[in-house]
Every structure is written in C-alpha cells, then in structure tokens.
Amino acid sequence: MSNQQSLYPEALATAYTMYGPVHGFPLVFLHSGALTRKMWQPQIDELSKAFRIIALDLPGHGALAQYAFTLKMAVDEVEQIIKKEVQGQALIIGLALGGFAALALASEHPELVAGLVLSGCNIDTQGMSETLLKIRGTLLANNVAILDRMLAMATERVLRRFYSDQFVAAQAQAGIYWKGAGQGLLECTNKDFRSLLHAYRGPVLLLNGENDKNSRKSEKAFLSAANQDNIRVHPIAEAGHLCNVDQPRAYNNALRNFTQADLYHSYSYGYQEKEQGERQVFHVQFEEPRVEKPEDMME
C-alpha cells in the first residue's frame, strides 16, 4: 500500500471509541503493534469514572486494518480525532508502537499534546538492533493472509497462559494484526526517537514493566536524551511488556499521579460547557507528586 494514503471520514469515524464524562480531562490511548484499542480495557474500566478517554485503532489494525501503517498516517489520525473531540490538548498514552506514534505526534503537533506516557517503546531502533528489527518487520509485513491468521491463533494461545479469558476473548474478537505490527516495525526502524523526545518540552512519564528487559535496558539512554526537568520514571513491579494488563492497578495509579503532579500544575485543564455549547478551559488543582524523578533511578 502507498504511504500517501489518507483516512476517509467514514473510516476514521469507526476507528475510535470515547468513554467517561464529557468534561473530564482527556486521555488518548495508542495501542501496541498487533493488538487494538481493546488492549486498554483495564484502563477504560477504571479511569473512565473520572477522565474522558479516547481509545483508537492505529492504521494496519482493527477498524483501520485496510490501511498500511505509517507514522504519518498515525499522526494524522490522532490529530484529526483530538481536534474534533478534544478541541485542546490531551495526555497521550502509548505502548510500544503506540509510544512511537505518540512521540511522532508530539514532534509534529506539540500544541495538541499536554504530556506523554510512554511504555515499552524506549528501545534502540538504530545501530545493531536495526538489522534485527528490519528482518522481523519484513517477515511480518509481507506475510500472506493464512500466515497472519496462524500467527493470530498462536498469539491467542500464548495470551491465554498469562491473562484472563475475558481479556483474551476481547482481543481475539477485535483481531490480532501481525501484518500491521510488521509495517510498524519497518516504519519505526532507524528513526531517531530520542531526538524527538529531547525536542518535546512537555511532561513525560516512562512507565515500563520492571521485567520488560528490552525497554528497561534502554531507559537510561532515553533519560539522557530527554529534558531532565520534564521527565519522570516509574517502573511497575511484576510486570512485563504489556504492563497495563500485567498490573492494571499500578499502571492506573501511576497515570493518575502523573496527571495530578505534572499536568494539572503546569497547564489549565478540565472542561465546562458554555450556554452556546462551546467549551472553555478552567484551572484545576490536585495533590502533589508521587512519581519518581530520573535521579531516583540513575546510578
């Protein structure tokens, strides 16, 4: 598929779901490669009680499986959704491929991004890792339909070993998209995401599972590339790559603390409705930070 594709309005309309109070602080969730917006169900169930949540399918996945994944298309999608549904800034939460898309969005449209929560994406996509990522991405992106279905079935079996039947059933129903994941790997290989992180001036939380070895070993390199004043680190104990599912309570609490500590004290947020139906912004104060700073984990 061509990288010059654009999303038609009717396709975009089916690609996201909103939850929670209309005037709640907006959180936009970007899923990992191969999965869909359904992977965020543990966050939707709990956080939608207070926050306005937008969960979407990235290109190459779910409702947008017919579109090849590119970072440009992913950025365009999220931009359109935020401008339509938020009319201001939102906290962008991304895991793995979704984290790379979040960084690209912050680079292209920082005016839309209140802050970033990045999980499982601070891996090295350059240097020696580049060749391995290209090989894996090429194999996945160019597989035939029957192989994609076989990989999806195998993934479902693996998920059942670690996660609840309810969670796995939701993922299987939404579909597992290894072809889209491969497109994402190829698109993100050899991209300098550390420079994008360094250029972003808003608050950032690195929220990785303690057992996600690939992400944790690159954490310090990401920290050195970032602006030290605006970044926080919060490893989640007894969690792996899908840390939002492994330890949903800890993940959700870290998100809450980050919004309270870094976002509400730096920006004016929260929405109220004017009589004519327009939104206006007002300031909300929350409790003081409980999120770790980089020096807490730097040796």
MIGU-533272 format. One record per residue (C-alpha): residue number from 1; residue in one letter; x, y, z. Coordinates in pm, 1 decimal. Each point is the difference from the previous one (the first is absolute). Layout:
<rs>
+-----+------+----------+----------+----------+
! pos ! code !        x !        y !        z !
+-----+------+----------+----------+----------+
! NUM !    A !        X !        Y !        Z !
...
+-----+------+----------+----------+----------+
</rs>
This chain:
<rs>
+-----+------+----------+----------+----------+
! pos ! code !        x !        y !        z !
+-----+------+----------+----------+----------+
!   1 !    M !      0.0 !      0.0 !      0.0 !
!   2 !    S !    111.9 !    352.1 !    -67.1 !
!   3 !    N !    132.8 !    225.2 !    273.8 !
!   4 !    Q !   -208.7 !    278.3 !   -155.9 !
!   5 !    Q !   -329.8 !   -147.0 !    116.5 !
!   6 !    S !   -234.5 !    216.5 !    199.8 !
!   7 !    L !   -277.0 !   -101.3 !    235.6 !
!   8 !    Y !   -350.9 !     59.2 !   -125.2 !
!   9 !    P !   -243.9 !    151.0 !    252.1 !
!  10 !    E !   -216.7 !   -311.7 !      2.4 !
!  11 !    A !    303.6 !   -216.5 !     86.1 !
!  12 !    L !    115.3 !    237.5 !    271.6 !
!  13 !    A !   -346.9 !      6.8 !    156.3 !
!  14 !    T !     19.7 !   -372.2 !     79.1 !
!  15 !    A !    361.6 !      5.8 !    119.6 !
!  16 !    Y !    -47.8 !    133.5 !    352.6 !
!  17 !    T !   -227.0 !    -21.7 !    301.3 !
!  18 !    M !    -53.9 !    255.0 !    276.2 !
!  19 !    Y !    -79.5 !    -64.8 !    364.1 !
!  20 !    G !    -49.8 !    195.8 !    319.5 !
!  21 !    P !   -130.6 !    346.2 !     86.9 !
!  22 !    V !     -9.2 !    244.6 !   -289.7 !
!  23 !    H !    176.7 !    267.0 !    203.1 !
!  24 !    G !    261.1 !   -231.2 !    150.9 !
!  25 !    F !    370.8 !     47.5 !    -59.7 !
!  26 !    P !     73.5 !   -166.7 !   -339.5 !
!  27 !    L !    219.6 !   -310.4 !    -28.9 !
!  28 !    V !     77.2 !   -143.4 !   -345.5 !
!  29 !    F !    118.7 !   -362.9 !     -6.2 !
!  30 !    L !    216.2 !   -140.7 !   -283.9 !
!  31 !    H !     36.8 !   -378.7 !     -3.1 !
!  32 !    S !    296.8 !   -226.8 !    -66.9 !
!  33 !    G !     71.0 !   -172.5 !   -328.8 !
!  34 !    A !   -226.3 !   -296.6 !    -90.2 !
!  35 !    L !   -267.4 !     92.4 !    257.5 !
!  36 !    T !   -278.0 !    260.6 !     -8.5 !
!  37 !    R !   -172.8 !    256.7 !    219.9 !
!  38 !    K !   -141.9 !   -295.8 !    194.9 !
!  39 !    M !    334.5 !    -51.0 !    176.8 !
!  40 !    W !    -80.1 !    307.5 !    210.4 !
!  41 !    Q !   -313.8 !   -147.9 !    157.3 !
!  42 !    P !    154.4 !    -14.2 !    352.0 !
!  43 !    Q !     63.7 !    374.7 !    -23.8 !
!  44 !    I !   -336.8 !     78.6 !   -157.2 !
!  45 !    D !   -189.8 !   -185.9 !    272.3 !
!  46 !    E !    167.2 !    188.8 !    283.6 !
!  47 !    L !    113.5 !    338.1 !   -131.2 !
!  48 !    S !   -315.7 !     85.3 !   -194.6 !
!  49 !    K !   -168.5 !     68.4 !    334.8 !
!  50 !    A !    184.7 !    332.0 !     14.9 !
!  51 !    F !    179.7 !     55.1 !   -332.8 !
!  52 !    R !   -117.8 !     46.8 !   -357.5 !
!  53 !    I !    159.1 !   -293.9 !   -181.6 !
!  54 !    I !     56.3 !    -41.3 !   -372.6 !
!  55 !    A !    127.0 !   -342.7 !   -109.0 !
!  56 !    L !     75.9 !    -46.2 !   -368.5 !
!  57 !    D !    121.9 !   -251.8 !   -255.8 !
!  58 !    L !    321.6 !     95.8 !   -176.8 !
!  59 !    P !     37.9 !    -54.4 !   -376.8 !
!  60 !    G !     62.8 !   -364.4 !    -87.1 !
!  61 !    H !   -208.5 !   -113.2 !    297.0 !
!  62 !    G !   -364.0 !    -52.6 !     92.9 !
!  63 !    A !   -240.1 !    231.3 !   -180.8 !
!  64 !    L !    291.0 !    137.6 !   -205.8 !
!  65 !    A !    156.9 !   -332.5 !    -96.9 !
!  66 !    Q !    -43.9 !     82.1 !   -369.3 !
!  67 !    Y !    243.3 !    291.7 !     31.7 !
!  68 !    A !    373.2 !    -71.6 !     15.1 !
!  69 !    F !    157.4 !    140.5 !    314.9 !
!  70 !    T !    214.7 !    309.0 !    -37.1 !
!  71 !    L !     93.6 !    246.4 !    269.9 !
!  72 !    K !   -137.0 !    281.7 !   -213.7 !
!  73 !    M !   -339.5 !   -165.0 !    -29.4 !
!  74 !    A !     -4.8 !    -79.1 !    371.8 !
!  75 !    V !     84.1 !    360.9 !     84.6 !
!  76 !    D !   -264.1 !    130.1 !   -240.9 !
!  77 !    E !   -259.4 !   -230.0 !    155.4 !
!  78 !    V !     67.1 !    107.6 !    357.9 !
!  79 !    E !     19.5 !    365.0 !   -104.0 !
!  80 !    Q !   -343.8 !    -16.3 !   -162.2 !
!  81 !    I !   -155.4 !   -176.4 !    298.4 !
!  82 !    I !    142.0 !    242.8 !    256.7 !
!  83 !    K !   -105.2 !    304.3 !   -201.0 !
!  84 !    K !   -351.1 !   -138.1 !    -37.2 !
!  85 !    E !    -61.9 !   -145.4 !    345.6 !
!  86 !    V !    229.4 !    188.7 !    238.8 !
!  87 !    Q !     37.5 !    346.4 !   -150.7 !
!  88 !    G !    311.6 !     52.9 !    206.2 !
!  89 !    Q !    279.6 !   -214.9 !    139.8 !
!  90 !    A !     -8.2 !   -359.5 !    122.5 !
!  91 !    L !    232.5 !   -232.5 !    186.9 !
!  92 !    I !    127.5 !   -256.7 !   -251.5 !
!  93 !    I !     64.8 !   -351.1 !    132.7 !
!  94 !    G !    180.6 !   -241.5 !   -232.1 !
!  95 !    L !    136.9 !   -351.3 !     38.6 !
!  96 !    A !    265.9 !   -136.9 !   -239.4 !
!  97 !    L !   -114.1 !    100.6 !   -351.6 !
!  98 !    G !   -249.0 !    235.5 !    161.5 !
!  99 !    G !    285.1 !    162.8 !    191.8 !
! 100 !    F !    192.1 !     67.0 !   -320.0 !
! 101 !    A !   -314.7 !    151.3 !   -152.3 !
! 102 !    A !    -41.4 !    215.8 !    311.8 !
! 103 !    L !    355.3 !    134.8 !    -35.4 !
! 104 !    A !    -59.0 !     73.2 !   -368.9 !
! 105 !    L !   -321.7 !    184.1 !     86.2 !
! 106 !    A !    177.5 !    208.1 !    265.5 !
! 107 !    S !    264.2 !     90.5 !   -257.1 !
! 108 !    E !   -249.5 !    100.8 !   -269.0 !
! 109 !    H !   -272.6 !    150.4 !    218.8 !
! 110 !    P !    130.7 !     92.7 !    346.2 !
! 111 !    E !   -289.8 !    242.1 !     33.8 !
! 112 !    L !   -235.2 !   -299.7 !     27.9 !
! 113 !    V !    204.0 !   -192.3 !    257.6 !
! 114 !    A !    -35.3 !     80.3 !    370.9 !
! 115 !    G !    249.1 !   -273.0 !     87.8 !
! 116 !    L !    127.8 !   -344.2 !    -96.0 !
! 117 !    V !    -17.6 !   -334.1 !    177.5 !
! 118 !    L !    230.5 !   -244.8 !   -178.9 !
! 119 !    S !     13.6 !   -374.0 !     68.6 !
! 120 !    G !    205.6 !   -268.7 !   -171.7 !
! 121 !    C !    133.3 !    230.5 !   -269.9 !
! 122 !    N !    333.4 !    132.5 !    126.3 !
! 123 !    I !    189.2 !   -266.0 !   -194.7 !
! 124 !    D !    287.3 !     70.5 !   -235.6 !
! 125 !    T !   -133.4 !      0.4 !   -356.9 !
! 126 !    Q !    340.6 !     92.4 !   -141.3 !
! 127 !    G !    343.6 !   -158.3 !      2.1 !
! 128 !    M !     30.8 !   -376.3 !     43.2 !
! 129 !    S !   -370.2 !    -40.3 !     80.9 !
! 130 !    E !    -98.8 !    146.1 !   -336.1 !
! 131 !    T !     80.7 !   -311.7 !   -204.3 !
! 132 !    L !   -196.0 !   -231.4 !    230.1 !
! 133 !    L !   -299.2 !    233.7 !      1.9 !
! 134 !    K !      5.4 !     24.5 !   -380.0 !
! 135 !    I !      9.2 !   -377.7 !    -41.6 !
! 136 !    R !   -284.2 !    -52.9 !    244.1 !
! 137 !    G !   -203.4 !    284.9 !   -147.6 !
! 138 !    T !     46.7 !   -122.2 !   -356.9 !
! 139 !    L !   -109.6 !   -354.0 !     87.6 !
! 140 !    L !   -311.9 !    122.3 !    177.8 !
! 141 !    A !    -95.1 !    278.7 !   -240.9 !
! 142 !    N !     23.7 !   -222.2 !   -307.2 !
! 143 !    N !   -166.1 !   -312.3 !    134.4 !
! 144 !    V !   -297.7 !   -144.6 !   -182.9 !
! 145 !    A !   -348.8 !      1.9 !    149.7 !
! 146 !    I !      7.3 !   -362.6 !    112.9 !
! 147 !    L !    328.4 !     54.7 !    188.5 !
! 148 !    D !   -143.7 !    310.1 !    164.1 !
! 149 !    R !   -294.1 !   -207.7 !    124.7 !
! 150 !    M !    234.6 !   -271.8 !    127.8 !
! 151 !    L !    208.2 !    257.4 !    187.2 !
! 152 !    A !   -316.9 !    147.0 !    148.2 !
! 153 !    M !   -111.9 !   -341.8 !    123.7 !
! 154 !    A !    342.3 !    -68.9 !    150.4 !
! 155 !    T !     -2.6 !    339.8 !    170.9 !
! 156 !    E !   -342.3 !    -70.7 !    146.3 !
! 157 !    R !    128.9 !   -326.2 !    148.3 !
! 158 !    V !    297.4 !    178.8 !    157.1 !
! 159 !    L !   -221.3 !    274.9 !    143.3 !
! 160 !    R !   -223.3 !   -260.9 !    163.6 !
! 161 !    R !    297.5 !   -118.6 !    205.9 !
! 162 !    F !     35.9 !    337.6 !    168.6 !
! 163 !    Y !   -325.2 !    194.1 !    -19.4 !
! 164 !    S !   -367.2 !    -40.8 !     83.9 !
! 165 !    D !   -240.4 !   -171.2 !   -237.6 !
! 166 !    Q !   -197.4 !    323.8 !    -20.0 !
! 167 !    F !    302.6 !    203.2 !   -110.8 !
! 168 !    V !    114.8 !   -259.0 !   -254.8 !
! 169 !    A !   -350.6 !    -40.7 !   -142.4 !
! 170 !    A !    -23.2 !    376.0 !    -53.8 !
! 171 !    Q !    335.2 !      4.7 !   -183.7 !
! 172 !    A !    -95.7 !   -298.9 !   -215.7 !
! 173 !    Q !   -333.4 !    155.8 !    -91.1 !
! 174 !    A !    166.2 !    328.0 !   -100.1 !
! 175 !    G !    269.2 !   -188.5 !   -193.0 !
! 176 !    I !    376.8 !    -36.4 !     28.0 !
! 177 !    Y !    187.8 !    177.0 !   -278.2 !
! 178 !    W !    357.4 !   -116.1 !    -41.0 !
! 179 !    K !     17.3 !    136.9 !   -352.3 !
! 180 !    G !    -73.0 !    347.2 !    136.0 !
! 181 !    A !    256.0 !    -55.7 !    274.8 !
! 182 !    G !    260.6 !    -86.9 !   -263.2 !
! 183 !    Q !    -81.9 !    316.1 !   -192.9 !
! 184 !    G !     48.2 !    191.2 !    323.2 !
! 185 !    L !    339.5 !   -158.8 !     65.1 !
! 186 !    L !    122.0 !     90.2 !   -347.1 !
! 187 !    E !   -132.6 !    353.2 !     33.2 !
! 188 !    C !    166.5 !     58.7 !    337.3 !
! 189 !    T !    334.3 !   -164.7 !    -76.1 !
! 190 !    N !    291.0 !    244.3 !    -14.2 !
! 191 !    K !   -212.1 !    291.0 !    123.0 !
! 192 !    D !    166.8 !    225.1 !    255.8 !
! 193 !    F !   -272.2 !      0.9 !    264.2 !
! 194 !    R !    242.6 !    125.1 !    264.3 !
! 195 !    S !     31.0 !    327.1 !   -189.5 !
! 196 !    L !   -378.7 !     28.0 !    -10.3 !
! 197 !    L !    -11.4 !    -54.5 !    375.1 !
! 198 !    H !    270.4 !    261.6 !     55.7 !
! 199 !    A !   -188.4 !    256.4 !   -209.0 !
! 200 !    Y !   -326.7 !    -43.2 !    188.5 !
! 201 !    R !    -32.9 !    252.3 !    284.0 !
! 202 !    G !   -306.8 !   -137.4 !    176.9 !
! 203 !    P !    -11.2 !   -248.5 !    290.4 !
! 204 !    V !     96.2 !   -361.7 !    -75.3 !
! 205 !    L !    -46.3 !   -320.3 !    199.4 !
! 206 !    L !    194.1 !   -316.5 !    -87.0 !
! 207 !    L !   -228.4 !   -272.7 !    131.3 !
! 208 !    N !    163.1 !   -338.0 !    -66.5 !
! 209 !    G !    -53.5 !   -343.4 !    143.8 !
! 210 !    E !    287.7 !    -94.3 !    228.0 !
! 211 !    N !     42.0 !   -328.2 !   -191.3 !
! 212 !    D !     -8.8 !    158.4 !   -347.0 !
! 213 !    K !    373.8 !    -47.0 !    -50.9 !
! 214 !    N !     24.3 !    157.3 !   -345.2 !
! 215 !    S !   -160.8 !    322.1 !    116.8 !
! 216 !    R !    167.3 !     19.3 !    340.2 !
! 217 !    K !    352.4 !    -43.1 !   -136.6 !
! 218 !    S !    -49.5 !    303.1 !   -228.3 !
! 219 !    E !   -169.4 !    211.8 !    267.0 !
! 220 !    K !    312.4 !    188.0 !    106.1 !
! 221 !    A !     88.8 !     84.4 !   -359.9 !
! 222 !    F !   -347.5 !    145.0 !    -45.5 !
! 223 !    L !     37.6 !    195.9 !    322.1 !
! 224 !    S !    329.0 !    148.7 !   -115.2 !
! 225 !    A !   -168.2 !    109.6 !   -324.0 !
! 226 !    A !   -296.1 !    161.0 !    173.8 !
! 227 !    N !    -35.7 !    329.4 !    180.3 !
! 228 !    Q !     68.2 !   -104.1 !    358.6 !
! 229 !    D !   -238.4 !    256.6 !    145.0 !
! 230 !    N !   -304.9 !   -137.7 !   -175.2 !
! 231 !    I !     42.7 !   -378.4 !     13.4 !
! 232 !    R !   -103.7 !   -252.1 !    264.2 !
! 233 !    V !     68.8 !   -373.4 !     27.8 !
! 234 !    H !   -229.0 !   -252.4 !    164.0 !
! 235 !    P !     89.2 !   -370.6 !    -40.2 !
! 236 !    I !   -294.3 !   -228.9 !     72.4 !
! 237 !    A !     88.1 !   -298.5 !    216.7 !
! 238 !    E !    -87.7 !   -350.9 !   -117.8 !
! 239 !    A !    -95.1 !    122.9 !   -347.5 !
! 240 !    G !    134.4 !    -72.5 !   -346.5 !
! 241 !    H !    -51.0 !    160.5 !   -340.1 !
! 242 !    L !   -379.6 !     28.8 !     30.9 !
! 243 !    C !     37.5 !    172.6 !    334.6 !
! 244 !    N !   -345.7 !    157.7 !    -22.5 !
! 245 !    V !   -151.6 !   -350.1 !      5.1 !
! 246 !    D !    254.0 !   -173.7 !    224.7 !
! 247 !    Q !    -56.0 !    247.4 !    283.4 !
! 248 !    P !   -298.3 !    219.0 !    -91.6 !
! 249 !    R !    -45.4 !    149.3 !    347.0 !
! 250 !    A !    363.5 !    113.9 !     21.0 !
! 251 !    Y !    -12.8 !    129.6 !   -358.3 !
! 252 !    N !   -321.1 !    193.5 !     62.0 !
! 253 !    N !    130.7 !    146.6 !    324.8 !
! 254 !    A !    317.7 !    117.0 !   -174.2 !
! 255 !    L !   -210.9 !    172.5 !   -266.2 !
! 256 !    R !   -213.6 !    170.6 !    263.3 !
! 257 !    N !    302.9 !    119.8 !    193.9 !
! 258 !    F !    166.7 !    130.5 !   -315.3 !
! 259 !    T !   -303.0 !    202.5 !   -105.5 !
! 260 !    Q !    -27.6 !    145.1 !    348.5 !
! 261 !    A !    370.2 !     70.7 !     50.0 !
! 262 !    D !    113.4 !    118.6 !   -341.5 !
! 263 !    L !   -294.6 !     96.4 !   -216.6 !
! 264 !    Y !   -248.2 !    180.7 !    216.8 !
! 265 !    H !    274.1 !    208.1 !    162.3 !
! 266 !    S !    151.2 !     98.7 !   -335.6 !
! 267 !    Y !   -306.3 !     64.7 !   -210.8 !
! 268 !    S !   -358.5 !    118.7 !     23.1 !
! 269 !    Y !   -228.5 !   -293.2 !    -68.3 !
! 270 !    G !   -342.1 !   -145.8 !     57.5 !
! 271 !    Y !   -297.9 !    101.8 !   -206.6 !
! 272 !    Q !   -329.3 !    168.3 !     67.1 !
! 273 !    E !   -277.4 !     77.5 !   -243.0 !
! 274 !    K !   -104.4 !    352.8 !    -89.0 !
! 275 !    E !   -366.6 !     73.1 !    -63.1 !
! 276 !    Q !     51.4 !      9.0 !   -375.3 !
! 277 !    G !    161.7 !   -343.9 !      7.6 !
! 278 !    E !    361.5 !    112.9 !    -27.9 !
! 279 !    R !    267.4 !   -133.4 !    230.3 !
! 280 !    Q !    214.2 !    218.0 !    219.9 !
! 281 !    V !    299.2 !    -94.7 !    210.3 !
! 282 !    F !     29.9 !     42.5 !    374.0 !
! 283 !    H !    280.6 !    -78.8 !    244.1 !
! 284 !    V !     -7.6 !   -300.9 !    232.3 !
! 285 !    Q !    241.5 !    -65.4 !    288.1 !
! 286 !    F !     81.6 !   -349.8 !    124.7 !
! 287 !    E !    230.9 !   -153.6 !    256.9 !
! 288 !    E !    378.1 !     13.6 !    -11.1 !
! 289 !    P !    218.0 !   -248.5 !   -195.3 !
! 290 !    R !     59.1 !   -360.3 !     93.2 !
! 291 !    V !    185.7 !    -90.9 !   -320.6 !
! 292 !    E !    371.8 !    -79.9 !     -5.2 !
! 293 !    K !    246.8 !    241.6 !   -156.1 !
! 294 !    P !    292.7 !   -120.9 !   -216.9 !
! 295 !    E !    255.0 !     46.4 !    276.7 !
! 296 !    D !   -189.2 !   -253.6 !    209.8 !
! 297 !    M !    100.5 !   -278.5 !   -237.2 !
! 298 !    M !    324.2 !    129.2 !   -156.5 !
! 299 !    E !    313.3 !   -163.0 !    140.1 !
+-----+------+----------+----------+----------+
</rs>
